[in-house]
Amino acid sequence: MAEPPRPAFYALARGGWRDYATLLHLPYTAWHLSFVAIGAALAPAFSGGRLAAALVAFFLAVGVAAHALDELQGSPLGTGIARPMLWALAAVSLAGAVAIGIVGLRIVGPSLGLFIAAGAFVVLAYNLEWFSGAFHSDTWFALAWGAFPVLCGYWAMEAALAPEAALAAAFAFALSRAQRELSTSVRRLRRRAESVGGEIAWRDGSRQAITRDGLIAVDERALAWLAAASVLLACGLVALRL
């Protein structure tokens, strides 16, 4: 029997520990964590310790909890992780992220509580599609996983915002919208398209077949390069501050 098509380019073969690695959406998780680092690196005051805590909190909230909750909604990645385990992963990871934030209140100040509450809410509202999916949209994706991490990273350093933070958040919003446009197209082709046909007739007389795999590959290469670019930018900015 032929192996079923992978649900994502980063998905490993199904079964065992590989399901948990797939669940983490590692390229995308690294991408969104890079926004935290970018925001932190732009702040006038910089602390490697605060950045490390913020990255761990976001990894737990986004990398684990949000993706576990998403897998509960119809198992889009097709993992074999049992529903009780997904709920446990989501609950423990989100609680861990909130706990790190609460510890940070003593260092950053009580204003950090607004970011903690907003982050916890959006993880639940977006991934569980509360309010009839009102928060499960392209715009909310870009706000929650793009702009918000930048602002959190900056605030964790400075307990304030400045124009450069707003501009960086706008950058992350725009980049996350681009991610969403590309990934939505890929998901439809991978998970819903039964077949793709047609061809391109080039001016030199040659013809090129249009295939499902070919269409997927173009967008996924772009996604992989964009993720790498954002992570490299974040690493460069943090290295500059260190």
FENUR-V223434 format. One record per backbone hydrogen bond with DSSP energy under -1.0 kcal/mol. CO is the residue of the C=O (numbers start at 1). NH is the residue of the N-H. If there is no record, write none. Layout:
[[CO NH] [CO NH]]
This chain:
[[8 11] [15 18] [16 19] [17 21] [18 22] [19 23] [20 24] [22 25] [25 29] [26 30] [27 31] [28 32] [29 33] [30 34] [33 37] [34 38] [35 39] [36 40] [37 41] [38 42] [40 43] [47 51] [48 52] [49 53] [50 54] [51 55] [52 56] [53 57] [54 58] [55 59] [56 60] [57 61] [58 62] [58 63] [59 64] [60 65] [61 66] [64 68] [65 69] [66 70] [67 71] [70 73] [71 75] [72 74] [75 78] [82 86] [83 87] [84 88] [85 89] [86 90] [87 91] [88 92] [89 93] [90 94] [91 95] [92 96] [93 97] [94 98] [95 99] [96 100] [97 101] [98 102] [99 103] [100 104] [103 106] [104 108] [109 112] [110 113] [111 114] [112 116] [113 117] [114 118] [115 119] [116 120] [117 121] [118 122] [119 123] [120 124] [121 125] [122 126] [123 127] [124 128] [125 130] [131 134] [133 136] [135 137] [137 141] [138 142] [139 143] [140 144] [141 145] [142 147] [143 148] [146 150] [147 151] [148 152] [149 153] [150 154] [151 155] [152 156] [154 158] [155 159] [162 166] [163 167] [164 168] [165 169] [166 170] [167 171] [168 172] [169 173] [170 174] [171 175] [172 176] [173 177] [174 178] [175 179] [176 180] [177 181] [178 182] [179 183] [180 184] [181 185] [182 186] [183 187] [184 188] [185 189] [186 190] [187 191] [188 192] [188 193] [198 210] [200 208] [202 205] [206 202] [208 200] [211 215] [212 216] [213 217] [214 218] [215 219] [216 220] [217 221] [218 222] [219 223] [220 224] [221 225] [222 226] [223 227] [224 228] [225 229] [226 230] [227 231] [228 232] [229 233] [230 234] [231 235] [232 236] [233 237] [234 238] [235 239] [236 240] [237 241] [238 242]]
